Amino acid sequence: MMKKVIYALLIVLILPIFSIIPLASNNPTIHVYYTRYDSIYSSGGVKNFLLNSNSVLYTVTSVMYNNTISGNNQALHATYNKSVYLLTFNSISNYTGKVKVSIYTNNSLSLYTNVPNLIRVIVYSAGQSELVWAGVENSSITINTLAYVNGTGTLLLQFANGTSIVNVTLGIKTNTTLTKDISLSLLSMGFTISSTTSGELSIQTQIPKRYSPLFMSVNYNGTSWSNESGYIVTEAYFNGSLTPALVWKGMGYGFAGGLMGGGKLQFSEETIEFYGVNGTVVGYVHMVNVNGTNSFGLGPIKHSANFEFSEIKIVEVEGATVVHGEFVGKTYVNGNEIIIVANSHGKVSSTAYVNFTHVVSVNNEAGVLVLIYLNNSAKFVVVTKSNVTANVTTVKPENVSNTTVKIQDKAYVAQEVIVNSSSQYILFNVSLLTNNSEVTVYKLVNGELIELNSSNYFIANGKLIVFDDPSNVYYVVYNQQPSTVATTSTTQQSTSTSTTSQTPSTATTSQLIPPPSTTTSSSTTTVLIIGIIIAVILIAIGLVLVLRRR
């Protein structure tokens, strides 16, 4: 009976471990949007030579996938459709029409044109090429497809014209509709579908690891290219918002071989990861493009092929939100460049993790105090509305003593805090004399008491946290409401610098610098979880020893 009781107690103690450790961050719900187009425009060859024909064989393979899944690093399955078109051409005709294109913030593109012979739609943005549609149309057409546009770009429409292709370009911009009138001289075209097939392919999803190299690999029709790419720290558009981002980009070349000739293939691959509130990953975009030509000739027999291939994968993390930034800062942690985007409400996003934020006033200008964390290193910085970023040094007061001060002929209980620092900005904490205290903070400058802006100090877990630019002597005055007008002391005239009301911090901390965490949970919770786990393990070991003795 005693053994049954002990075993039951072991189960009760061990099970809570799995509920205490959060798993959601490692198993996010993500929405995956995916398209792939492969197009080969092939002309000439023995058959066309014998028949004296200028027909073109045009092969198009397309894949479209859209689904919500749970978990990262998964292999998804999608259906591809492959069509082989035989294009035939007749006399030249003049066509006049228009192109109308809309670029939406949800990474979609809508296009209409009434000019025939359209075979490809390609987007160029931020140095990356995307084949966003391929097919055949010899009349008017409306296309709705997936496309990533990083703010601005160029749209390229390709029209079949016998053995050649005619290009039309149009400047594009996110969240904008543009129209262009066009006039083209093209060979009139007819087509038949000679074959269609379908099959299944695998799509891999894996959220990149920030500030780490990314291995890239592409295989196109037997030609492979691979590269380990470093990252670029920047800002990029995600769903219409400019966010901190890391970009991995690679480019290379391959040989498009043939029996009697060959050509060059150009490979390009780009991954952009976007960061939202507190540095959480809100999503990423992965793009691959392969383009090139292949040609050969044997006497009068000529053959040429034009290749264009792209895949676009856009992943959105459910529940993650972006910050609509008002100011941008830049700093470094262990040599790593960090982008910080913030607003006057204290919301912060960053390429690093953000453990703490608080709205402050810096020389009568709005700013945000931020604790960032990356690769086991943490630091405080302040970012101002004028896009200035400065380091904030955490200091320990040299001495804290109880005293009284007279302000406007009234005596108040106070603490005198002595600080010694030559840094541009400092942060220090003081244990309060009593809980739930109402305090006002002053600093001594050239013999005068200057009241700190009330947003530059706050109470967290029984400690007063003070941000300043700094002085050597501070007074924490109790039971005096922060003032928004000039005040005086008993011995020195006091000038108030307070122009705004106190703004609460957007997070709390039990220490001046909480133990770094890769999540936004507080340090107190982290320490509690570790303590509980250690205690459970020790108790479990003790119970096992008891069982063995019995």
C-alpha positions in Angstrom: 0.0 0.0 0.0 2.8 2.4 0.9 4.5 1.7 -2.5 1.3 2.6 -4.4 1.0 5.9 -2.5 4.7 6.8 -3.3 4.3 6.0 -7.0 1.2 8.1 -7.2 3.0 10.9 -5.5 5.9 10.7 -8.0 3.4 11.0 -10.9 1.7 14.0 -9.4 5.1 15.7 -8.9 6.6 15.0 -12.3 3.5 15.8 -14.5 3.5 19.5 -13.6 7.0 19.9 -15.2 5.6 19.4 -18.6 2.8 22.0 -18.0 5.2 24.5 -16.5 7.6 24.6 -19.4 6.0 26.6 -22.2 6.0 24.8 -25.6 4.0 27.3 -27.7 7.0 29.2 -28.9 8.6 26.0 -30.3 5.3 24.9 -31.9 3.7 27.9 -33.5 0.7 28.0 -35.7 1.7 29.3 -39.0 0.0 30.1 -42.3 1.8 29.1 -45.4 1.3 30.7 -48.8 3.3 29.1 -51.6 3.5 29.3 -55.4 5.9 27.8 -57.9 6.1 28.5 -61.7 8.5 26.9 -64.1 8.3 27.9 -67.8 10.4 26.8 -70.8 10.0 28.6 -74.1 11.5 26.4 -76.8 11.8 27.2 -80.5 13.5 25.7 -83.6 14.7 22.1 -83.7 14.7 19.4 -86.4 10.9 19.1 -86.7 10.3 22.8 -87.2 13.2 22.9 -89.8 11.7 20.0 -91.8 8.2 21.6 -91.7 9.5 25.1 -92.2 7.5 26.1 -89.1 8.1 28.9 -86.6 6.0 27.2 -83.9 7.1 27.2 -80.3 6.8 24.5 -77.6 6.0 26.2 -74.3 6.0 24.1 -71.1 4.5 25.5 -67.9 4.5 23.8 -64.5 2.5 25.5 -61.6 1.9 24.9 -57.9 -0.3 26.8 -55.6 -0.6 26.0 -51.8 -2.4 27.8 -49.0 -2.9 26.3 -45.6 -2.6 26.8 -41.8 -0.5 24.3 -39.9 0.7 23.7 -36.4 4.5 23.5 -35.9 7.7 24.6 -37.6 10.1 22.6 -39.7 7.6 20.5 -41.6 7.4 18.9 -45.0 4.1 19.8 -46.7 2.7 18.2 -49.8 1.2 20.0 -52.8 0.0 19.1 -56.2 1.7 20.4 -59.4 0.1 20.7 -62.8 2.2 20.6 -66.0 0.9 21.7 -69.4 2.7 21.6 -72.8 1.5 24.2 -75.2 2.1 24.3 -79.0 2.1 27.9 -80.0 1.6 28.8 -83.7 2.1 32.3 -85.2 0.8 34.1 -88.3 1.1 37.6 -89.6 2.0 40.7 -87.6 -0.8 42.7 -86.0 -0.8 45.9 -84.1 -2.4 45.7 -80.6 -3.4 48.7 -78.5 -4.6 48.1 -74.9 -3.7 48.6 -71.3 -2.2 47.0 -68.2 -3.7 47.5 -64.8 -2.0 46.2 -61.8 -2.8 46.4 -58.0 -0.2 45.4 -55.3 -1.9 44.7 -52.0 -0.4 44.7 -48.5 -1.4 41.0 -48.0 1.3 40.0 -50.6 -1.1 39.5 -53.4 -1.1 40.9 -57.0 -4.0 41.5 -59.3 -3.4 42.2 -63.0 -5.6 42.8 -66.0 -4.5 43.3 -69.6 -6.4 43.1 -72.9 -3.3 42.7 -75.0 -2.9 39.1 -76.3 0.0 36.7 -76.3 0.8 37.1 -72.6 3.0 34.2 -71.3 4.8 35.5 -68.2 4.5 38.0 -65.4 7.7 38.8 -63.4 8.2 41.0 -60.4 11.6 42.6 -59.6 11.9 44.0 -56.0 14.9 44.6 -53.8 17.2 42.8 -56.1 15.2 39.6 -56.4 13.3 38.3 -59.4 10.0 36.5 -59.0 8.0 34.7 -61.7 4.6 35.2 -60.3 2.6 33.8 -63.2 3.2 31.7 -66.3 0.7 30.4 -68.9 -0.8 31.2 -72.3 -3.5 33.8 -73.1 -4.4 35.2 -76.6 -7.1 37.5 -75.4 -7.8 39.7 -72.3 -6.9 38.1 -69.0 -7.2 38.8 -65.2 -4.6 37.3 -63.0 -4.6 37.0 -59.2 -1.5 35.6 -57.7 1.0 35.7 -54.8 3.8 38.3 -55.0 6.2 39.8 -52.5 7.0 43.5 -53.1 9.4 45.1 -50.7 7.8 48.6 -50.9 8.5 49.3 -54.5 9.6 47.3 -57.6 9.2 46.7 -61.3 6.6 44.6 -63.1 7.7 42.8 -66.3 5.2 41.4 -68.7 6.4 39.0 -71.4 4.5 38.5 -74.7 5.2 35.7 -77.2 6.3 36.8 -80.6 7.4 33.8 -82.6 10.9 32.8 -81.7 11.4 36.0 -79.7 9.8 37.5 -76.6 8.6 41.1 -76.2 9.0 42.8 -72.8 6.8 45.6 -71.2 7.8 47.1 -67.9 5.8 49.0 -65.3 6.8 50.6 -62.0 4.9 49.2 -59.0 4.4 50.1 -55.3 2.8 48.4 -52.4 -0.9 49.3 -51.7 -1.1 51.1 -55.0 -3.0 50.5 -58.3 -1.3 51.6 -61.5 -2.5 51.6 -65.1 -0.4 51.9 -68.3 -1.5 52.2 -71.9 0.6 50.0 -74.3 0.8 49.5 -78.1 2.6 46.4 -79.5 3.3 44.9 -82.9 3.0 41.1 -82.4 2.6 38.0 -84.5 -0.9 36.8 -84.1 -0.9 33.6 -82.0 -2.9 30.5 -81.7 -2.3 27.5 -79.4 -3.2 24.0 -78.5 -2.4 22.0 -75.4 -0.5 18.9 -76.5 -0.3 17.3 -73.0 -1.1 17.8 -69.3 0.2 15.9 -66.3 0.1 16.3 -62.5 1.9 15.0 -59.5 3.0 15.7 -55.9 5.9 17.7 -54.5 7.2 18.5 -51.0 7.4 22.0 -49.5 9.7 22.5 -46.5 8.9 25.1 -43.8 11.6 26.2 -41.4 11.8 29.5 -39.6 15.4 30.7 -39.9 17.6 31.1 -36.8 18.3 34.8 -36.3 21.9 35.9 -36.6 23.1 32.6 -38.0 24.2 31.6 -41.5 21.6 29.9 -43.7 22.3 27.1 -46.0 20.8 27.6 -49.5 20.4 24.9 -52.1 18.6 24.8 -55.5 18.3 21.9 -58.0 16.8 22.8 -61.4 16.5 20.1 -64.1 19.6 18.3 -62.8 21.7 21.4 -62.3 22.5 22.1 -58.7 23.7 25.2 -56.8 24.3 25.6 -53.1 25.7 28.3 -50.8 25.9 29.1 -47.1 24.8 32.7 -46.8 25.5 35.3 -44.2 22.8 37.8 -43.2 22.2 41.5 -43.6 20.5 43.6 -40.9 17.9 46.0 -42.3 14.2 46.9 -42.5 11.8 45.4 -44.9 8.1 45.5 -45.6 5.8 42.7 -44.3 2.0 43.0 -44.8 2.4 46.7 -45.5 4.5 47.6 -42.4 8.2 48.4 -42.4 9.7 46.0 -39.8 13.2 45.1 -38.5 14.4 42.2 -40.7 17.3 39.9 -41.4 18.0 39.1 -45.0 19.9 36.0 -46.3 20.8 36.2 -50.0 22.8 34.1 -52.4 23.5 34.1 -56.1 25.4 31.7 -58.4 25.6 30.2 -61.9 25.2 26.8 -63.5 25.5 25.2 -66.9 22.4 24.4 -68.9 23.9 21.7 -71.0 22.6 20.0 -74.2 23.7 17.4 -76.6 25.1 19.9 -79.1 25.4 23.1 -77.1 24.6 24.7 -73.9 24.0 27.9 -72.0 24.2 29.6 -68.6 21.7 29.4 -65.7 21.6 32.1 -63.0 20.5 31.1 -59.5 19.3 33.5 -56.9 17.8 32.8 -53.5 16.6 35.2 -50.8 15.1 34.7 -47.3 13.8 37.6 -45.3 12.7 37.2 -41.7 10.5 39.9 -40.1 10.3 40.8 -36.4 7.4 42.3 -34.4 6.5 43.2 -30.9 9.3 42.4 -28.4 11.4 41.0 -31.2 9.1 38.0 -31.9 9.2 36.5 -35.3 6.0 37.5 -37.3 6.9 35.6 -40.4 9.4 35.1 -43.3 9.5 35.2 -47.1 11.6 32.7 -49.1 12.2 33.3 -52.8 14.1 31.3 -55.4 14.7 32.2 -59.1 16.4 30.4 -61.9 16.7 31.9 -65.4 18.8 31.4 -68.4 19.0 30.2 -72.0 20.2 27.1 -73.8 20.9 26.9 -77.5 22.6 24.7 -80.1 23.0 24.6 -83.9 23.9 22.0 -86.5 24.2 23.6 -89.9 20.9 25.2 -90.7 19.1 23.5 -87.8 18.9 25.8 -84.8 17.3 25.3 -81.4 16.9 27.7 -78.5 15.2 27.5 -75.1 14.5 30.3 -72.6 14.1 29.2 -68.9 12.3 31.1 -66.1 11.6 29.4 -62.7 10.5 30.8 -59.3 9.1 29.7 -56.1 7.7 32.0 -53.4 6.9 30.9 -49.9 5.4 33.4 -47.4 4.9 32.2 -43.8 3.0 34.2 -41.2 3.1 33.3 -37.5 -0.4 33.4 -36.0 -0.9 35.9 -33.2 2.4 37.7 -33.8 2.0 41.5 -34.4 4.2 44.2 -35.9 5.0 47.6 -34.4 3.9 50.7 -36.3 7.1 52.5 -35.6 7.6 56.3 -35.2 11.4 56.2 -34.7 14.2 53.8 -35.6 17.5 53.1 -33.7 20.6 51.1 -34.3 23.0 49.6 -31.8 25.4 46.7 -31.4 25.6 43.6 -29.1 28.9 41.8 -29.1 29.6 43.2 -32.6 26.1 42.3 -34.0 24.2 45.1 -35.5 20.7 45.5 -34.0 17.8 47.4 -35.5 15.2 48.8 -33.0 11.8 50.2 -34.1 9.7 52.0 -31.5 6.7 54.3 -31.0 5.7 56.8 -28.3 3.4 54.2 -26.8 6.4 52.1 -25.7 5.9 49.4 -28.3 9.2 48.1 -29.6 10.3 45.6 -32.3 13.8 44.6 -32.9 16.1 42.1 -34.7 17.1 41.1 -31.1 14.9 39.9 -28.3 13.2 42.7 -26.2 12.9 41.9 -22.5 11.7 45.3 -21.2 10.5 48.7 -22.5 9.5 51.9 -20.8 8.6 55.3 -22.2 11.0 58.1 -21.1 11.7 61.7 -21.8 15.1 62.7 -23.2 15.8 66.4 -23.3 12.1 67.0 -23.6 11.8 64.6 -26.4 9.9 61.3 -26.4 12.0 58.2 -26.1 11.9 54.5 -25.1 14.1 52.7 -22.7 14.7 49.2 -24.0 16.4 46.1 -22.7 17.6 44.0 -25.6 19.0 40.5 -25.5 21.0 38.4 -28.0 23.2 35.4 -27.7 23.3 35.4 -23.9 24.2 39.2 -23.8 21.9 42.0 -22.7 22.1 45.7 -22.6 19.9 48.8 -22.0 19.6 51.5 -24.7 17.4 54.5 -25.2 15.9 55.4 -28.6 14.6 58.9 -29.2 12.0 60.3 -31.6 14.8 62.0 -33.5 16.2 58.4 -34.3 19.1 58.8 -31.9 20.2 55.6 -30.0 22.4 55.8 -26.9 23.7 53.2 -24.5 22.4 53.2 -20.9 24.8 52.1 -18.2 23.4 50.4 -15.2 25.1 51.6 -12.0 24.9 50.7 -8.3 24.5 53.7 -5.9 27.6 54.2 -3.8 25.4 55.2 -0.8 21.7 55.4 0.1 20.8 57.2 3.4 17.6 58.3 5.0 17.1 62.1 5.4 14.5 64.8 5.2 14.2 67.6 2.7 12.2 70.8 2.8 10.2 71.8 -0.3 8.0 74.9 -0.3 8.5 75.1 3.5 7.3 71.6 4.1 9.5 68.8 5.3 9.3 65.4 3.6 10.9 62.0 4.4 13.5 61.3 1.7 16.4 59.1 0.7 19.7 60.6 -0.5 21.2 58.6 -3.2 24.9 59.0 -4.2 25.8 57.9 -7.7 29.2 58.1 -9.5 29.1 57.7 -13.2 30.4 59.5 -16.3 28.2 57.7 -18.7 25.8 59.6 -21.0 22.7 57.9 -19.5 22.4 55.8 -16.4 19.9 53.5 -14.8 19.9 52.6 -11.1 17.5 51.2 -8.5 16.7 52.0 -4.9 14.8 49.8 -2.4 11.7 51.8 -1.2 11.2 52.5 2.5 7.6 51.4 2.4 5.5 49.5 -0.1 2.9 51.4 -2.2 4.9 54.6 -1.7 4.2 57.8 -3.7 7.6 59.3 -4.5 9.0 62.2 -6.4 12.7 62.2 -7.6 15.0 65.2 -7.6 18.7 65.5 -8.6 21.2 68.1 -7.3 22.7 70.2 -10.2 24.9 73.2 -9.4 23.4 73.5 -5.9 19.8 73.4 -7.2 17.2 70.7 -6.9 15.9 69.7 -10.3 12.8 67.5 -10.4 13.0 64.6 -12.8 10.5 64.1 -15.5 8.0 61.7 -13.9 8.2 59.3 -16.8 11.9 58.8 -16.1 11.3 56.8 -12.9 8.9 54.0 -12.0 8.3 51.4 -9.4 8.7 47.7 -10.2 8.4 44.9 -7.6 9.2 47.2 -4.7 12.1 48.9 -6.2 12.3 52.4 -7.6 14.0 52.4 -11.1 15.5 55.7 -12.2 16.7 56.7 -15.7 18.7 59.9 -16.1 21.6 61.8 -17.8 23.1 61.7 -14.8 24.0 63.7 -11.6 25.8 62.6 -8.5 23.2 63.3 -5.9 19.5 62.3 -6.0 16.7 62.7 -3.5 13.7 60.3 -3.4 11.0 62.3 -1.7 8.0 60.4 -0.2 4.3 61.4 -0.2 4.8 64.3 -2.6 2.9 64.1 -5.9 5.1 64.6 -9.0 4.8 68.2 -10.0 4.3 69.7 -13.5 5.3 73.2 -12.4 8.4 74.8 -10.9 9.0 74.0 -7.2 11.5 75.2 -4.6 13.5 73.6 -1.8 14.3 75.0 1.6 17.9 75.9 0.8 18.2 75.9 -3.0 15.8 77.0 -5.6 14.4 74.0 -7.5 13.5 74.1 -11.2 11.2 71.4 -12.5 11.8 69.8 -15.8 8.6 67.8 -15.8 6.4 68.4 -18.8 4.5 65.1 -19.1 2.6 63.0 -16.8 3.9 59.6 -15.6 3.7 56.9 -18.2 3.6 53.3 -16.9 6.1 50.8 -18.2 5.0 48.2 -20.6 6.7 45.5 -18.5 7.9 44.9 -15.0 11.2 43.6 -13.6 12.3 42.3 -10.3 15.9 43.5 -10.8 17.6 46.3 -12.6 18.7 43.9 -15.2 16.6 40.8 -15.3 18.3 37.5 -16.3 18.2 37.4 -20.1 15.5 35.3 -21.7 14.7 34.4 -25.3 11.1 34.9 -24.5 9.2 37.9 -23.2 8.3 36.2 -19.9 9.6 38.0 -16.7 12.8 36.9 -14.9 10.8 36.1 -11.8 8.8 33.5 -13.7 12.0 32.0 -15.1 13.6 31.7 -11.7 10.5 30.2 -10.2 10.2 27.6 -13.0 13.9 26.5 -12.5 13.4 26.4 -8.7 10.3 24.2 -9.0 11.9 21.8 -11.5 15.0 21.4 -9.2 12.8 20.8 -6.2 10.7 18.2 -8.0 13.8 16.4 -9.2 15.3 16.3 -5.7 12.0 15.0 -4.2 11.7 12.4 -6.9 15.2 11.1 -6.2 14.5 10.9 -2.5 11.3 8.9 -3.1 13.1 6.5 -5.4 15.7 5.9 -2.7 12.9 5.2 -0.2 11.4 2.6 -2.6 14.7 0.9 -3.1 15.2 0.5 0.7 11.7 -1.1 1.0 
